């Protein structure tokens, strides 16, 4: 369930930033490095579960795999409405 915690934190950061900027979250761009510990599909599944749990809809998760990146899951950008 490591991915659930990562997704929970990722969404919280993105929602907080969207609120700070005065917009509505539309998409989150993330980079997956060698330490991500899961596949993009698996991460997406947890993302959808967390969105449903929060009652949020219409938010896209855009994943860029970078196996040479020595990190895990990193937000590289957000898109607002």
N, C-alpha and C positions, 0 to 999 in steps of 0.2 A: 503494500500500500504506500510505498515511498512516493509514487507518482501523484497520489491524491493530495499529499501534503504539499508537494511542489506546485501543483496546479492551484490549490487553494491560495497559497502565498502569491503566486504569479497573478491570479485574478485580483486579489486584494490590492496589490501594488498598482495594477492597471486601472482599477476602479477609482482608487484614491487619486491617481494622477489625472484621470479624466475629470473628476470633480474639481480638483485644483485648477484645471484649465477651463472649467465651465462648460464642458461638452459631454456628450453621451458616447460611451465606448462603442466603437463599431468593429475594430479588429485589433489583434495583438500579434506582433511579429516576434518570433523567438528563434534563437540559434541553439541547435543541439550539438554539443561537443561529445568527445569521447567518454566523458564521465556522466552523461545523461542517464544511463542505466535503463533505458527503455526505447522502444521503437516509436516512430512518429504516430503510427496507428494506435498504439497503446496509450500514448499521451493524449491523443485526440479523444479516445473513449473516456478517459478521466475528466477531460475538459468538458465534454458534453454532460457528464453526470454532475459536475460542480455547477455548471450553468443552470441545470434543472433545479438543483438544490437551492440556488439563489433566486430562482424565478426569473432568470435573465434569458433573453432570446436575441437572435440576430447578431451575435458576436462571432466573428471568424477568428480562428487560430491559424496563422500562417507560419509554417515551420520550415526552416532552412537547416538542413543537415550539414555539418562541417566536422567530419571525423578527425581532422587535424587540429581542431580547436581543443586546447587542453582543459576545458571547463565542462560544465554540465548543461543546464538549461538557463538561457540568458534572454531577457527581454531586450530586443533591439529597437523596438518602436511600438507606438500605438497609433491607431487612427480613430478620429472622433467624428461625430456627425455635427 
